[in-house]
């Protein structure tokens, strides 16, 4: 199952707010806030709904036997804002 750090990382990769994710996963923004802060552990169905929303947007959640976890964005992510920071070239260092 997806964890709080992965949810925060996936949202950052997609440039989604908690409200964006709440709408796409059909869960409350309060539930997401509590999850990301580690204040509560949502029901398994809620976590599946969150994972589904991310998967549909091109996110893949990674986990290994040693406990390492990660988040991968496949392609461009179908629901990303084209104006987000990751789609523009970075300025060259001065």
MOJO-V124677 format. One record per residue. N is the residue number from 0. RES is the residue in one letter. OMEGA is omega in radians with two decimals (999 if undefined). NEAR is the number of other ideal C-beta (glycine too) atoms within 12 Angstrom. Layout:
# MOJO-V124677
n = (N & N)
res = (RES & RES)
omega = (OMEGA & OMEGA)
near = (NEAR & NEAR)
This chain:
# MOJO-V124677
n = (0 & 1 & 2 & 3 & 4 & 5 & 6 & 7 & 8 & 9 & 10 & 11 & 12 & 13 & 14 & 15 & 16 & 17 & 18 & 19 & 20 & 21 & 22 & 23 & 24 & 25 & 26 & 27 & 28 & 29 & 30 & 31 & 32 & 33 & 34 & 35 & 36 & 37 & 38 & 39 & 40 & 41 & 42 & 43 & 44 & 45 & 46 & 47 & 48 & 49 & 50 & 51 & 52 & 53 & 54 & 55 & 56 & 57 & 58 & 59 & 60 & 61 & 62 & 63 & 64 & 65 & 66 & 67 & 68 & 69 & 70 & 71 & 72 & 73 & 74 & 75 & 76 & 77 & 78 & 79 & 80 & 81 & 82 & 83 & 84 & 85 & 86 & 87 & 88 & 89 & 90 & 91 & 92 & 93)
res = (X & X & X & X & X & X & X & X & X & X & X & X & X & X & X & X & X & X & X & X & X & X & X & X & X & X & X & X & X & X & X & X & X & X & X & X & X & X & X & X & X & X & X & X & X & X & X & X & X & X & X & X & X & X & X & X & X & X & X & X & X & X & X & X & X & X & X & X & X & X & X & X & X & X & X & X & X & X & X & X & X & X & X & X & X & X & X & X & X & X & X & X & X & X)
omega = (3.13 & 3.12 & -3.06 & -3.12 & 3.12 & 3.11 & 3.12 & -3.13 & -3.13 & 3.09 & 3.14 & 3.13 & -3.11 & -3.08 & 3.13 & 2.97 & 3.05 & 3.11 & 3.09 & -3.13 & 3.14 & 3.14 & -3.10 & -3.12 & -3.11 & 3.05 & -3.12 & 3.08 & 3.10 & 3.10 & 3.12 & 3.12 & 3.12 & 3.12 & -3.07 & 3.10 & -3.13 & -3.10 & -3.14 & 3.06 & -3.10 & 3.07 & -3.12 & 3.14 & 3.10 & 3.11 & 3.08 & 3.12 & 3.10 & 3.14 & 3.12 & 3.14 & 3.12 & -3.13 & 3.11 & 3.14 & 3.07 & 3.12 & 3.01 & 3.11 & -3.08 & 3.06 & 3.12 & -3.10 & -3.12 & 3.10 & 3.10 & 3.10 & 3.12 & -3.14 & -3.12 & 3.06 & 3.12 & 3.10 & -3.13 & -3.09 & -2.98 & -3.07 & 3.14 & 3.04 & -3.09 & 3.13 & -3.09 & -3.02 & -3.04 & -3.11 & 3.13 & 3.08 & 3.09 & 3.11 & 3.12 & 3.10 & -3.13 & 999)
near = (20 & 36 & 25 & 26 & 21 & 28 & 39 & 26 & 24 & 42 & 37 & 25 & 32 & 37 & 23 & 32 & 19 & 27 & 17 & 25 & 38 & 26 & 18 & 28 & 35 & 17 & 29 & 20 & 21 & 17 & 28 & 36 & 23 & 20 & 34 & 28 & 16 & 14 & 13 & 17 & 16 & 28 & 14 & 12 & 15 & 27 & 26 & 19 & 28 & 41 & 30 & 20 & 31 & 38 & 25 & 20 & 31 & 22 & 36 & 23 & 29 & 20 & 18 & 9 & 7 & 6 & 9 & 13 & 22 & 19 & 30 & 21 & 29 & 20 & 14 & 18 & 29 & 18 & 27 & 26 & 19 & 14 & 9 & 20 & 15 & 17 & 16 & 11 & 7 & 8 & 7 & 5 & 4 & 3)
